[in-house]
């Protein structure tokens, strides 16, 4: 039986889908080989609808179902492109790990269980691709009292862990999350706060661009200490892990409320600089609190391409080497997609893949639901 899996990732940044074909039978020190990687951008209409569905609106159930269908079709196109690039028949692929698009994430709230909601149509994806699909990867952990996130620390341990050393891994997508791989085998992981989501929003609003390329716009501004302090006063940053967050908390209205509290209007570039500082400061504070004995901080996700953000992280973490995960063998743009291929493989092998010490779940759980190819 083959050990080839496809991982699909569409994250909080809403920039599109990353798809990878991964061979887990590869030899050597790293337990995987990426055979192909494709990034497919969302059409503006789909990206806009997925963003809109993060907040209450009219006719949500219908719109969410239709958006899930559209997302599944983009996933299917991505799978086809990955297979073409790798020149691999779909019959060789054991399963697809399809996380879906998170639009609400409220674990532990309302009724003590809460929920996490990812738009997707894995049944349609299985019909389109004729490959087994593993989806719904978070809800079992939430049902067991966990946060349902982050799920990637177990994968980080497998690919970035070093015997006898503590390694910090920062994934900075729309939300920033930290994994600390302790030298003694303990693994810690949680969401730090807004990564790129608020920066991307502010950039779209004031420049029309989807993101601040290399952080050049933020670098042109000045950090407003009053605004930064106001944002850092949010109670989320004082909560001890396990914890996770998303656009439910860190959204444009959250930012606007804090801007209204200022005594005078700010230049747009200064707001962008302050948002970059918020992301860097919260991530760096968590590294200092939970991974102080690390020598390296590996950065993956879109934040690794923001040169200004990487500069600020390095400045706030003197004595630690801040580098993109590319320099440790796995490109920053591939890490999360590979993680969902890994999680699909764990499900197919009937291996528990959550870390209760990370998510707060009552115990190890098998994560996912299977949508067979036929």
N, C-alpha and C positions, 0 to 999 in steps of 0.2 A: 504494500500500500504506500502511496506517495506521502510525503510530508510537506507538501506545498499548500500554503494558505494565502488568501488575499485579505488585506486589512484596508478598511475604508475609514477615513476620518474627515468629518466636517465639523469644525469647532465654533467657538463663541465669536470668533472674528468674522465669520460669515463671508470669507473670501472665496470659498469653493471647497472642492473635495480633493484630498490626497489619497491616492490608491497605490498600494505596493503589492507585489508578489514576492513572498518570502519562502525560502527553502530552509526548513529547520533541521535538515539532515546534514547540513554542512559541517565539516570537521573544523578543528582549530579552536582557539580560545573563546571565540564568540559563537554562541549557539544558533546563529542564523546567517543567511546570505540573502541580500535583497537583489532579486533578479530583474526587477523593473519598478519604476516609479513614475506615476503620471499625476499631474495637477490639472484639474479641470475647473475653470472659474464658473461661478454661478452667473446666470443671466441676471441683470439688474432687477427685473420684476420678481424673480424667485427670491433673491437676496432680500429685497424690500419686504416681501410678504413674510419670510421667516423672521425678520427683525420685528415686524409689526405684531406677530403672534406671540412675542415675548411679553406683551402687555394686554390687558383685557380689551376686547373690541367686539364689534357687531358680528354675529353669525360665525363665531369662532370654530364650532365643531365642524361645520362644512368646510370652512377655509383651511383648517388644519388637515382634514382628510385629503383635500385636493393638493395641498402643499406636500403632504407625505408622498402622494403618488408622483408628483413632479421630482421630488428629491430622489425617489427610488429609480426614476428614469436616468437622472444624472449619475447615480451610482452605477447603474447598468452600463452606461456609456463609458464610465471610468474603468470598469472591469474589462470591457471589450478592448479598450486602449492598452491596458496593462498586459493583457494576454497577447495582443499583437506585438507589442514592444519586446516581450520575452520570447516570442515565437513558441508559445506553449499552448497545447490544446486544453480546453476547459475541463475535459475529462480527467486531466492530471491533478486538478485542484481539489483538495479535500473539502474545504469550506471557505466561505467568505465571512469575515467579522464585520458587521455593519452596525455601528453604534447608533446612528440616527442623529438628529439635530435637536439638542436640548433647547426647549422653549420655556420650561418652568422647572425649578429645582427647589423644593421646599421640604426636605426630609425632616422628620420629627416634629413638624408643626401641625396646628389645627386639631388633630385627634390623637396626638402622640406618635403617630406613624408617619403622617405626611405623605409626600409622593415626589417622584421625579418623572418628568414627561419628555420623551424624545420622539419627535416626529419621524416617521419612517413608514414604509410599507414593505416589510421583508418578504411577504408572500408574493407581491408583485416582482420584487427583485429576484426571487427564486425562479419565477416564471420567465423572466427576461434572460437570466444567465444560465439556467439549467445546472446550477451548482447549489449545494446545500448552503443555507444562510443561517448564521448564528446572530441573533439580535437580542434586544431587551436585556442588556448586560448589567444594568444598574438596579433594577427594581427588587431583586431578591435580597440584595444587601440592605436596602431600605426596609424591606419587610422584616428583616432580622434585627432591626433597630439601628442600622448603620446609616452613614451619610450617602452611601452609593457613589462616593467620590472621595479622593481620586482613586482610580483603579490601576493606574500605570506604575505605582511603586514596585509591585512584584516583578514587572518587566524590567524596570530600571535596575533592580538588584541583579537580574540575570545577565544584563548586557553591560552594565557599568560598574558593578561591584568589584572591589579589589580586596584580596585577602589581607587582613591586618590593617586596612586603611579605612578612614571615614571619607565618604564622597557625598557631596551635595549636588543634586540635580534640580535645576530650575526650568520648568516648562512655562514659557511666557507666551500664551495665546491670548484670546480675549480676556481670560482670567489667568492670573499667575498662580502656579502651584509648586510646592517644594517637596522634594523627596530627600531624606537624609539616610544614607546607607552607612550605618555605624560599623566600626571595625569589629565589634563584638557580635555582629549578626542581626542586631535590632534594626528595624526599618520604620521610619516615621514619614508620614506624608499628609499634606493638607493644602487647602487653597489659601494663598497669602492675601488676595484681594484683586482689584482690577489690574489686569496686565495691559493689553492693547485696546480693550473695548472702548474706554472713554477717550483715549487719544485718537482712535480711528473716528469716533463720532465727531469730535471737535474738528478734526481735519476735514472731514466731509462737509461739515456745516460751514466752514469758513474758507476753504480752498477749493472744494469740489473734488478733491482727490480722495481715493479710498483709504489711503494711509499716508503717514509722514515718512517719505522715503529716506531711510538711513537715520531718521530723527533730525534731519537738517533744519526743519522749521522749529522744532523744540530747542535746538541748539542756538537758534537766533534770538530766543527770548530770555527773559529773566525770571527766576523762581520767585513767586510771591509768598513770603513766609506766612502771612496771615491766612491766605487761602489754604496753604499746605497744612497748617496747624488745624484749621477747621475741618478739613477732610480726614486727617489722621485721628480726630476726636471721635469718629464713628465707632460705635461699640464693637463692631466686628473685629477690629484690630486688637481688642483687648481679650477676646474669647480665646481660651486655650483649646488646642486640638483634642479630639477630632473635630474638624469643622470643614465646611465647604460652602461655596457661594456661587453667584452668577449674576446675570442681568436682572434677576428679580430684585437685587439690592443695589447694585452699582449700575445705574441707568442714567440717561440724560437728565431726568427730573431731579435725581440725587445731586448731580453737579450744579444744575441751575439753582437749586435751593441754597447751595453754599456760595454761589456767586452773588446771590441777592443779599447775603449777609455782609458783604464787603462794603466798606465806606465809600469807595469810588470805583468806577468802571475800570476794567483791565484791558490792555492790549491782547488781542487774540493769541499772538505768539507767546505772550507771558503765561497765559492759561495753559497753552500746550506744554511749555517748559515745566510748569508746576504739576501737570498731570504725569509727565514723564518722571518727575522727581517722586511723586506719590508711588508709582509702580516700583521704582528703584529702591526707595526708602523702605517700603513695606517688605519687599523681598529680602533686602539686605538685613533688616532687623530680625526677620525670621531665621535667616542663616546664622546670624550671631547667636540667637537664643537657642536654636536646636541643633546646629551643626558647627559649633565653634571650633571643634577639633578637625574640621575638614582642611585639606590642603588645596583642593580644587573645587570650583563651582562650575559644573557643566550646564550650559544654557541651550535649550532646544525650543522649538516653536518659532513663531514669527518674530518674537523679541530678539532672537539671536542675530537677526538681520538689521536691527536698529543700532547703528554704531554709537549714537549718543547715549542710548539706554545702557549699552554694554560698558561705555566709558563711565557712566555714573555708578553702575554696580561695582566696577573695579575701584572707583574712588571711595565708595562707602564700605568696601571690604578689604582694607589694606592688609597685606600679609597673605591673602588668598589669591590664587590664580583663577581668574574668570575667563572662560574660553567656551567657544561653541562646541557642541557635541561632535561636530565634524572632526575635530582634532582627536577624538577618541573613537573614531571608526564608524560612527553612524550619523549621517547628515541631519541637521536640526529639523529639516522639513519632513523627514521620514519617521521620526521617533514615534509619534503618537499613532500613525497608521500601522506601523510595525507592532505596536502594543496591542492593537485590536485584532491583528492577525494572531498574535500570541494568545490572547484571551479566547478567540474562537478555537484555537488548537486545544487549550486547556479544557474547554467545554466538550469537545469531541472525544477527548481522552478521559472525560469524567473526573477531572481534577478540580478541586476547589481553587479559586483564583483570587478571592478577596483576602485582604489582610485585616483581621478584626482589630489589631492594634492601630491600624491606620484609620479605618472607617468607623470604628465603634460598634460594629455588628456583634451579635451574641456569639458568633463562632464562624468557622470556615463554612463557606457555602459555594455550591456549584452555580456559576453565573451564566445566564443566557437562556434563550429558548430557540429550538431548532425549527427551521422551515425547510423541509426536504426539497431536493431538486425535482423530484417527481412524486 
